[in-house]
Amino acid sequence: MNVHQNFIAGQWTNSAEAADNINPSNTRDVVGVYARGSRQDAEAAIAAAKQASMSWSRSSIQLRHDILQKVSTELLARREELGRLLAREEGKTLGEAIGEVVRAGQIFGFFAGETLRLSGEKLPSVRPGVEVDITREPVGVVGIITPWNFPIAIPAWKIAPALAYGNCVVFKPADLVPGSAWALADIIIRSGIPDGVFNLVMGRGSVVGDAFLTSPDVDAISFTGSVTTGKKVAASSVEHMRKFQLELGGKNPLVILDDADLQTAVECAANGAFFSTGQRCTASSRLIVTDKIHDSFVEALKARLSKLVVDDSLKDGTHIGPVVDQNQLDQDLSYIAIGKDEGAKLAWGGSRLERGTPGYYLEPALFTETTPQMRINREEIFGPVASIIRVKDYDEALALANDTEFGLTAGICTTSLKHASHYKRNAESGMVMVNLPTAGVDYHVPFGGRKGSSYGPREQGRYAVEFYTTVKTSYTLP
């Protein structure tokens, strides 16, 4: 197979290393061979972005609009093809994968429009005759580091605003799933973007990512990934006095009250906890259920799980694809064993599955009779594993929902306007869902959390301007 190369300073660039991209639904299927960049590759990309920064930051907003709109149009036109690529390399079902490509296209379309809406203020000074202008300017060179679970949507919601507001980009996708990122980069490169403005450096985080962190020429870093790596990004960014934005983990609660519609609650739980193989930072991993509905909810959810098909992500009728790789599968199985050892009851699933092709298939796991202090209720598992915590009433449910170091999203299923309104106000999270799965957000509104889940300005929507621009106040005496 031909090696998919990195793109640096307007040129496709060879690297000394390359790695196979393996289909988790069929480990015999090599999706492609992708370059692994070196520190020198990353440094060259940063230098190219810095050199291009002055010109691009002052480029026409119409040019930027047209480039982003071209990217949007091609993504949407190729949704089936790119969705199939995404499903092959990451393992989410074909329908989910196509939906993710569509979202990426919508994001680029949204930010194409935002290039034409960047506004400022003109104010009078307290000093007579002096004028005050408040404007926004690009930050400069932005390092973008993305995870493997949304290999085209998350890059889109970081790259699109960075370019829209006049920044140059150095992009490092997850080493595990470079295919969708490379395809997105190829579309961006063919959109007419000037040399050096957008650079792609695939490779290991310990090599390429570390070069981003240690470079004094990177003005901002947007990172989505693990808490451990996020803390390294933060520490290095403080050292260099650069802007940084972190989207990290979650241990998201879904509260189900006695008055909830049972079918709605079951669908919210099944979708939020197990779809996309549970590999979403917004997944509902803690199902907090009040006494009177608890038993009927457990039985109804088990019945729903019995109907979910785990199989090849490209196969018709599949509801849940494989876990992304062997390491993630081992982690999931380890937590299932931990739950059993802690005394939780494995009420459904949790077994390794064999299918027609060799892959990382795992039956969704549901624990009952759990306590809040169990590790399966404290630590992010990032797989199709959820646990139920039984509580007596709403007040106890809210307290447990907030009893976590994370605060990304929180859900509640209830027909009570009183409880829904109180929960929206008092859930310690960046996003709240009422009678909806905790996973699943719109592209035109802010995304982000509180506490250990996020740091820095929100991503997506008009709020993205806060991270990708800096405010300047100018005084003029005419």
C-alpha positions as semicolon CSV with decimal commas, in nm:
position;residue;x (nm);y (nm);z (nm)
1;M;0,000;0,000;0,000
2;N;0,104;0,358;-0,058
3;V;0,196;0,550;0,254
4;H;-0,035;0,841;0,339
5;Q;0,209;1,124;0,404
6;N;0,219;1,424;0,634
7;F;0,155;1,770;0,491
8;I;0,405;2,040;0,589
9;A;0,461;2,386;0,442
10;G;0,243;2,315;0,140
11;Q;0,405;1,980;0,053
12;W;0,327;1,614;0,110
13;T;0,626;1,497;0,311
14;N;0,784;1,155;0,359
15;S;0,853;1,029;0,711
16;A;1,099;0,770;0,832
17;E;0,824;0,566;1,000
18;A;0,479;0,446;0,904
19;A;0,213;0,227;1,066
20;D;-0,082;0,016;0,958
21;N;-0,433;0,141;1,038
22;I;-0,625;-0,170;1,149
23;N;-1,001;-0,227;1,128
24;P;-1,124;-0,323;1,480
25;S;-1,418;-0,511;1,325
26;N;-1,177;-0,726;1,125
27;T;-0,814;-0,719;1,233
28;R;-0,714;-0,880;0,902
29;D;-0,828;-0,565;0,722
30;V;-0,562;-0,293;0,687
31;V;-0,743;0,036;0,623
32;G;-0,422;0,202;0,507
33;V;-0,062;0,282;0,591
34;Y;0,000;0,622;0,749
35;A;0,316;0,818;0,819
36;R;0,443;0,866;1,172
37;G;0,613;1,201;1,193
38;S;0,927;1,285;1,386
39;R;1,001;1,576;1,618
40;Q;1,176;1,740;1,323
41;D;0,859;1,705;1,115
42;A;0,656;1,874;1,388
43;E;0,909;2,153;1,425
44;A;0,909;2,213;1,049
45;A;0,529;2,232;1,049
46;I;0,532;2,482;1,336
47;A;0,790;2,694;1,155
48;A;0,580;2,689;0,837
49;A;0,271;2,794;1,028
50;K;0,457;3,078;1,196
51;Q;0,589;3,204;0,863
52;A;0,240;3,199;0,710
53;S;0,074;3,355;1,013
54;M;0,121;3,723;0,930
55;S;-0,030;3,699;0,582
56;W;-0,316;3,467;0,677
57;S;-0,415;3,671;0,983
58;R;-0,476;3,966;0,752
59;S;-0,639;3,768;0,473
60;S;-0,980;3,853;0,329
61;I;-1,273;3,721;0,527
62;Q;-1,431;3,631;0,192
63;L;-1,132;3,410;0,110
64;R;-1,160;3,234;0,444
65;H;-1,536;3,193;0,400
66;D;-1,496;3,042;0,055
67;I;-1,228;2,797;0,168
68;L;-1,431;2,671;0,465
69;Q;-1,745;2,648;0,253
70;K;-1,561;2,433;-0,004
71;V;-1,454;2,199;0,274
72;S;-1,811;2,180;0,403
73;T;-1,953;2,108;0,059
74;E;-1,709;1,826;-0,014
75;L;-1,755;1,663;0,326
76;L;-2,130;1,654;0,282
77;A;-2,105;1,529;-0,077
78;R;-1,875;1,243;0,030
79;R;-2,057;1,150;0,349
80;E;-2,114;0,786;0,252
81;E;-1,755;0,725;0,142
82;L;-1,597;0,902;0,438
83;G;-1,845;0,746;0,679
84;R;-1,741;0,403;0,559
85;L;-1,375;0,491;0,613
86;L;-1,451;0,617;0,964
87;A;-1,649;0,305;1,054
88;R;-1,367;0,082;0,930
89;E;-1,094;0,250;1,130
90;E;-1,275;0,346;1,454
91;G;-1,548;0,081;1,483
92;K;-1,865;0,285;1,528
93;T;-2,159;0,173;1,318
94;L;-2,190;0,296;0,961
95;G;-2,495;0,507;1,045
96;E;-2,316;0,677;1,333
97;A;-2,007;0,727;1,119
98;I;-2,199;0,891;0,834
99;G;-2,370;1,111;1,091
100;E;-2,031;1,219;1,223
101;V;-1,912;1,316;0,874
102;V;-2,229;1,518;0,823
103;R;-2,163;1,695;1,151
104;A;-1,810;1,780;1,040
105;G;-1,950;1,927;0,719
106;Q;-2,205;2,129;0,914
107;I;-1,934;2,263;1,144
108;F;-1,726;2,391;0,853
109;G;-2,038;2,546;0,702
110;F;-2,121;2,718;1,030
111;F;-1,774;2,867;1,066
112;A;-1,770;2,973;0,703
113;G;-2,055;3,199;0,803
114;E;-1,882;3,310;1,121
115;T;-1,592;3,455;0,921
116;L;-1,836;3,717;0,793
117;R;-1,983;3,790;1,136
118;L;-1,673;3,870;1,340
119;S;-1,762;4,190;1,521
120;G;-1,609;4,447;1,752
121;E;-1,718;4,754;1,944
122;K;-1,668;5,127;1,913
123;L;-1,716;5,313;2,240
124;P;-1,666;5,666;2,363
125;S;-1,385;5,720;2,610
126;V;-1,434;5,888;2,945
127;R;-1,181;6,138;2,808
128;P;-1,340;6,396;2,577
129;G;-1,256;6,353;2,209
130;V;-1,096;6,009;2,247
131;E;-1,237;5,710;2,055
132;V;-1,213;5,348;2,174
133;D;-1,214;5,050;1,938
134;I;-1,241;4,693;2,070
135;T;-1,142;4,433;1,811
136;R;-1,055;4,064;1,795
137;E;-0,736;3,935;1,636
138;P;-0,610;3,580;1,568
139;V;-0,403;3,414;1,839
140;G;-0,138;3,297;1,589
141;V;-0,014;2,938;1,555
142;V;-0,257;2,685;1,705
143;G;-0,157;2,329;1,787
144;I;-0,453;2,092;1,763
145;I;-0,439;1,748;1,926
146;T;-0,744;1,523;1,886
147;P;-0,858;1,183;2,023
148;W;-0,955;0,863;1,845
149;N;-1,325;0,836;1,935
150;F;-1,452;1,110;1,699
151;P;-1,181;1,113;1,432
152;I;-1,343;1,367;1,199
153;A;-1,593;1,567;1,408
154;I;-1,355;1,675;1,684
155;P;-1,082;1,781;1,437
156;A;-1,351;1,975;1,248
157;W;-1,473;2,166;1,552
158;K;-1,117;2,272;1,634
159;I;-0,972;2,334;1,286
160;A;-1,271;2,521;1,140
161;P;-1,281;2,803;1,398
162;A;-0,903;2,826;1,408
163;L;-0,892;2,894;1,033
164;A;-1,208;3,105;1,032
165;Y;-1,059;3,354;1,276
166;G;-0,727;3,379;1,091
167;N;-0,502;3,137;1,279
168;C;-0,254;2,893;1,128
169;V;-0,290;2,529;1,227
170;V;-0,058;2,241;1,310
171;F;-0,278;1,933;1,346
172;K;-0,186;1,605;1,517
173;P;-0,466;1,345;1,504
174;A;-0,479;1,037;1,725
175;D;-0,216;0,785;1,619
176;L;-0,474;0,506;1,640
177;V;-0,713;0,647;1,375
178;P;-0,529;0,864;1,120
179;G;-0,748;0,778;0,818
180;S;-1,040;1,016;0,869
181;A;-0,804;1,293;0,978
182;W;-0,591;1,246;0,666
183;A;-0,902;1,255;0,445
184;L;-1,016;1,576;0,613
185;A;-0,670;1,726;0,572
186;D;-0,668;1,634;0,203
187;I;-0,999;1,817;0,154
188;I;-0,871;2,124;0,338
189;I;-0,550;2,127;0,136
190;R;-0,740;2,118;-0,194
191;S;-0,971;2,401;-0,087
192;G;-0,726;2,670;-0,194
193;I;-0,571;2,732;0,146
194;P;-0,227;2,903;0,124
195;D;0,092;2,709;0,197
196;G;0,181;2,684;0,563
197;V;-0,161;2,785;0,693
198;F;-0,266;2,425;0,755
199;N;-0,020;2,146;0,841
200;L;-0,081;1,780;0,922
201;V;0,169;1,582;1,130
202;M;0,055;1,230;1,217
203;G;0,244;1,030;1,476
204;R;0,285;0,945;1,841
205;G;0,182;1,190;2,107
206;S;0,511;1,135;2,290
207;V;0,696;1,260;1,981
208;V;0,477;1,495;1,776
209;G;0,259;1,612;2,063
210;D;0,560;1,676;2,282
211;A;0,712;1,895;2,011
212;F;0,396;2,108;2,023
213;L;0,422;2,141;2,400
214;T;0,786;2,246;2,407
215;S;0,782;2,488;2,114
216;P;0,785;2,859;2,199
217;D;0,629;2,927;1,857
218;V;0,297;2,758;1,935
219;D;0,066;3,034;2,061
220;A;-0,226;2,813;2,166
221;I;-0,307;2,444;2,207
222;S;-0,651;2,286;2,189
223;F;-0,644;1,933;2,330
224;T;-0,905;1,661;2,375
225;G;-0,793;1,343;2,548
226;S;-0,698;1,192;2,881
227;V;-0,675;1,376;3,211
228;T;-0,311;1,275;3,254
229;T;-0,202;1,416;2,919
230;G;-0,424;1,720;2,966
231;K;-0,235;1,812;3,281
232;K;0,091;1,794;3,085
233;V;-0,056;2,026;2,822
234;A;-0,159;2,269;3,095
235;A;0,179;2,266;3,271
236;S;0,378;2,320;2,952
237;S;0,140;2,592;2,836
238;V;0,175;2,786;3,159
239;E;0,553;2,762;3,123
240;H;0,531;2,917;2,776
241;M;0,248;3,159;2,870
242;R;0,031;3,027;2,586
243;K;-0,344;2,983;2,570
244;F;-0,470;2,630;2,621
245;Q;-0,805;2,458;2,601
246;L;-0,870;2,113;2,748
247;E;-1,155;1,868;2,702
248;L;-1,089;1,569;2,925
249;G;-1,288;1,294;3,094
250;G;-1,639;1,238;3,220
251;K;-1,831;1,018;3,461
252;N;-2,171;1,136;3,356
253;P;-2,487;1,072;3,558
254;L;-2,833;0,997;3,421
255;V;-3,091;1,042;3,695
256;I;-3,417;0,850;3,655
257;L;-3,699;0,956;3,887
258;D;-4,007;0,760;3,989
259;D;-4,228;0,976;3,768
260;A;-4,021;0,923;3,452
261;D;-4,173;0,770;3,142
262;L;-4,018;0,423;3,156
263;Q;-3,969;0,380;2,781
264;T;-3,807;0,722;2,750
265;A;-3,574;0,645;3,041
266;V;-3,470;0,310;2,894
267;E;-3,396;0,460;2,553
268;C;-3,197;0,745;2,708
269;A;-2,993;0,499;2,913
270;A;-2,931;0,249;2,632
271;N;-2,831;0,519;2,384
272;G;-2,624;0,726;2,623
273;A;-2,442;0,438;2,789
274;F;-2,387;0,185;2,511
275;F;-2,413;0,334;2,162
276;S;-2,082;0,419;1,996
277;T;-1,962;0,128;2,212
278;G;-1,972;0,362;2,511
279;Q;-1,660;0,533;2,376
280;R;-1,785;0,887;2,426
281;C;-1,678;1,135;2,692
282;T;-2,048;1,221;2,722
283;A;-2,160;0,861;2,784
284;S;-2,399;0,789;3,073
285;S;-2,184;0,559;3,284
286;R;-2,376;0,615;3,612
287;L;-2,750;0,545;3,607
288;I;-2,895;0,688;3,928
289;V;-3,244;0,542;3,980
290;T;-3,501;0,614;4,251
291;D;-3,664;0,335;4,452
292;K;-4,011;0,295;4,305
293;I;-3,904;0,274;3,942
294;H;-3,575;0,090;4,005
295;D;-3,682;-0,271;3,958
296;S;-3,901;-0,209;3,654
297;F;-3,628;0,006;3,499
298;V;-3,364;-0,265;3,545
299;E;-3,583;-0,530;3,385
300;A;-3,681;-0,303;3,096
301;L;-3,321;-0,202;3,031
302;K;-3,207;-0,565;3,034
303;A;-3,480;-0,644;2,782
304;R;-3,360;-0,357;2,565
305;L;-2,999;-0,476;2,586
306;S;-3,103;-0,825;2,479
307;K;-3,217;-0,679;2,146
308;L;-2,894;-0,490;2,068
309;V;-2,677;-0,651;1,801
310;V;-2,299;-0,635;1,849
311;D;-2,120;-0,703;1,522
312;D;-1,911;-0,564;1,236
313;S;-1,958;-0,187;1,217
314;L;-2,032;-0,206;0,842
315;K;-2,291;-0,482;0,865
316;D;-2,659;-0,400;0,828
317;G;-2,846;-0,437;1,154
318;T;-2,548;-0,374;1,381
319;H;-2,630;-0,149;1,677
320;I;-2,292;-0,160;1,852
321;G;-1,956;-0,209;1,685
322;P;-1,631;-0,333;1,837
323;V;-1,412;-0,165;2,095
324;V;-1,142;0,038;1,918
325;D;-0,839;-0,183;1,991
326;Q;-0,692;-0,451;2,217
327;N;-0,571;-0,205;2,481
328;Q;-0,917;-0,054;2,521
329;L;-1,076;-0,399;2,528
330;D;-0,834;-0,506;2,802
331;Q;-0,920;-0,194;3,002
332;D;-1,293;-0,257;2,970
333;L;-1,260;-0,622;3,076
334;S;-1,040;-0,515;3,365
335;Y;-1,307;-0,278;3,496
336;I;-1,574;-0,548;3,460
337;A;-1,358;-0,772;3,678
338;I;-1,305;-0,487;3,926
339;G;-1,681;-0,435;3,950
340;K;-1,737;-0,800;4,032
341;D;-1,457;-0,797;4,290
342;E;-1,608;-0,490;4,456
343;G;-1,936;-0,674;4,505
344;A;-2,144;-0,527;4,224
345;K;-2,385;-0,762;4,047
346;L;-2,322;-0,809;3,676
347;A;-2,686;-0,807;3,572
348;W;-2,622;-0,824;3,199
349;G;-2,346;-0,897;2,952
350;G;-1,978;-0,818;2,995
351;S;-1,845;-1,111;2,792
352;R;-1,596;-1,111;2,507
353;L;-1,780;-1,201;2,187
354;E;-1,675;-1,390;1,875
355;R;-1,813;-1,286;1,539
356;G;-1,760;-1,378;1,174
357;T;-1,440;-1,173;1,159
358;P;-1,166;-1,136;1,420
359;G;-1,238;-0,816;1,611
360;Y;-1,258;-0,654;1,953
361;Y;-1,620;-0,738;2,029
362;L;-1,759;-0,687;2,379
363;E;-2,109;-0,749;2,506
364;P;-2,252;-0,439;2,680
365;A;-2,215;-0,472;3,058
366;L;-2,470;-0,354;3,313
367;F;-2,399;-0,359;3,686
368;T;-2,662;-0,334;3,958
369;E;-2,639;-0,323;4,339
370;T;-2,350;-0,080;4,321
371;T;-2,239;0,184;4,571
372;P;-2,115;0,534;4,491
373;Q;-1,760;0,469;4,612
374;M;-1,693;0,168;4,390
375;R;-1,422;0,231;4,132
376;I;-1,665;0,155;3,851
377;N;-1,864;0,457;3,974
378;R;-1,563;0,686;4,022
379;E;-1,329;0,624;3,727
380;E;-1,393;0,674;3,357
381;I;-1,404;0,334;3,184
382;F;-1,466;0,455;2,827
383;G;-1,643;0,146;2,707
384;P;-1,990;-0,017;2,695
385;V;-2,008;-0,049;3,074
386;A;-2,268;0,120;3,296
387;S;-2,374;0,080;3,656
388;I;-2,697;0,148;3,839
389;I;-2,702;0,322;4,178
390;R;-3,025;0,296;4,373
391;V;-3,138;0,606;4,568
392;K;-3,443;0,697;4,773
393;D;-3,540;1,032;4,621
394;Y;-3,449;1,330;4,403
395;D;-3,235;1,501;4,665
396;E;-3,012;1,195;4,706
397;A;-2,998;1,152;4,328
398;L;-2,879;1,511;4,276
399;A;-2,617;1,480;4,547
400;L;-2,478;1,162;4,389
401;A;-2,492;1,311;4,039
402;N;-2,261;1,589;4,160
403;D;-2,038;1,357;4,364
404;T;-1,764;1,326;4,103
405;E;-1,443;1,502;4,005
406;F;-1,588;1,542;3,655
407;G;-1,863;1,768;3,524
408;L;-1,914;1,733;3,151
409;T;-2,280;1,643;3,105
410;A;-2,566;1,530;3,326
411;G;-2,909;1,393;3,240
412;I;-3,243;1,348;3,408
413;C;-3,558;1,160;3,307
414;T;-3,871;1,300;3,471
415;T;-4,214;1,436;3,392
416;S;-4,184;1,690;3,675
417;L;-4,116;2,045;3,558
418;K;-4,014;2,131;3,914
419;H;-3,742;1,865;3,928
420;A;-3,626;1,924;3,570
421;S;-3,586;2,297;3,634
422;H;-3,408;2,243;3,965
423;Y;-3,174;1,987;3,810
424;K;-3,080;2,216;3,520
425;R;-2,985;2,484;3,770
426;N;-2,805;2,264;4,024
427;A;-2,631;1,988;3,824
428;E;-2,259;2,064;3,838
429;S;-2,191;2,009;3,471
430;G;-2,136;2,209;3,156
431;M;-2,433;2,051;2,979
432;V;-2,767;1,915;3,103
433;M;-3,008;1,688;2,917
434;V;-3,373;1,647;3,018
435;N;-3,544;1,333;2,883
436;L;-3,261;1,296;2,631
437;P;-2,942;1,085;2,624
438;T;-2,639;1,255;2,782
439;A;-2,450;1,188;2,458
440;G;-2,549;1,388;2,152
441;V;-2,496;1,762;2,115
442;D;-2,559;2,021;1,844
443;Y;-2,279;2,180;1,643
444;H;-2,392;2,543;1,675
445;V;-2,397;2,571;2,055
446;P;-2,116;2,560;2,314
447;F;-1,966;2,228;2,422
448;G;-1,769;2,178;2,741
449;G;-1,777;2,093;3,108
450;R;-1,676;2,192;3,458
451;K;-1,440;2,065;3,726
452;G;-1,202;1,799;3,592
453;S;-1,376;1,766;3,256
454;S;-1,276;2,091;3,087
455;Y;-1,053;2,392;3,114
456;G;-1,064;2,711;2,913
457;P;-1,326;2,865;2,684
458;R;-1,601;2,650;2,539
459;E;-1,572;2,474;2,204
460;Q;-1,817;2,499;1,912
461;G;-2,071;2,761;1,817
462;R;-2,010;3,133;1,852
463;Y;-1,836;3,075;2,185
464;A;-1,534;2,931;1,999
465;V;-1,426;3,289;1,925
466;E;-1,314;3,326;2,287
467;F;-1,030;3,077;2,244
468;Y;-0,921;3,140;1,887
469;T;-0,897;3,518;1,914
470;T;-0,747;3,774;2,148
471;V;-0,909;4,106;2,233
472;K;-0,738;4,436;2,153
473;T;-0,846;4,774;2,286
474;S;-0,729;5,076;2,081
475;Y;-0,753;5,445;2,175
476;T;-0,748;5,724;1,918
477;L;-0,739;6,099;1,951
478;P;-0,849;6,217;1,604
